[in-house]
Amino acid sequence: MLIVIPAKRLVLTCSALAIMFSVSHFYRLVAGVRRGVTLEGIPLTGMTQTEVRALVEGIARGRTALSRNAGLDKSGKVIAHRVGQAVDIEATVRRAMGASRGAFVEVVTYEVQPEFTTEDIKALKVVLGAYRTSVGGSEERAFNVALAASILNNTLVYPGEVFSFNKSVGPFTASRGFRPAPVIVQDQLQLGPGGGVCQVASTLYNACLLAGLTIVERHAHSRPVRYVPPGRDATVADGSKDFKFRNDYPFPVIIKAGSVGRRLSVWFLGARKE
């Protein structure tokens, strides 16, 4: 269907559009970015504050680099921290909107510092708590104890983080090098992969108590064990029973563990408790 607009009405419509365009153009001249201003080479002339902010937000997404806390590798070597970078969107927008005619504006960035630096990790030298047990049983069992201790050694736990023995040391399978050795299953001794790792968990548990760390999960064996006093053991099993603690100190803690001969030692390094 053909719609016919009267000439008078068409003139009024065109006039209204012309007025709207003039108002918009005038607004950009008055309230927009001044003529010739660029943001690191991007022309901003006449752009409104909303338009500039959208542009800066897009730039920020490409220039944001996350910071990284210092860490620790399995050999005990400190992994250096990384300083991040972020764009100060509001400061950049203000700089662009207030720039004089023909100005070259740079994006405002700032550094994002990690919570824990390389120096913080290097300073973790105070022994918070230590415990030692004697390793009995077969050579296979002693091997599993030493293997689990070596995996546990140099584990770093940040403030507020919950440590899981099963996630950190497990799974206790042949494919990861664990050998068949006696394990307690329903109050009976049976041959199973990883027999002996519970001694590592129990030794860690006692070191946790002495270090003042918060126990989150702990399970007792179904029968007494010889390597720790009654009520001071911690059994673990893939997919079911775990030993967990939380670091409530304001600094990270390092778990140190090692087996020499038939002696297993576990201790915690940190900063001063006070």
Secondary structure, 3 states (H helix, E strand, C coil): CCCCCCHHHHHHHHHHHHHHHHHHHHHHHHHCCCCCCEECCEECCCCCHHHHHHHHHHHHHHHCECCECCEECCCCCEECCECEEEECHHHHHHHHHCCCCCCEECCCEEEECCCCCHHHHHCCCEEEEEEEEECCCCHHHHHHHHHHHHHHCCEEECCCCEEEHHHHHCCCCHHHCCCEEEEEECCEEEEEECCCHHHHHHHHHHHHHHHCCEEEECCCCCCCCCCCCCCCCCCCCCCCCCCEEECCCCCCEEEEEEEECCEEEEEEEECCCC
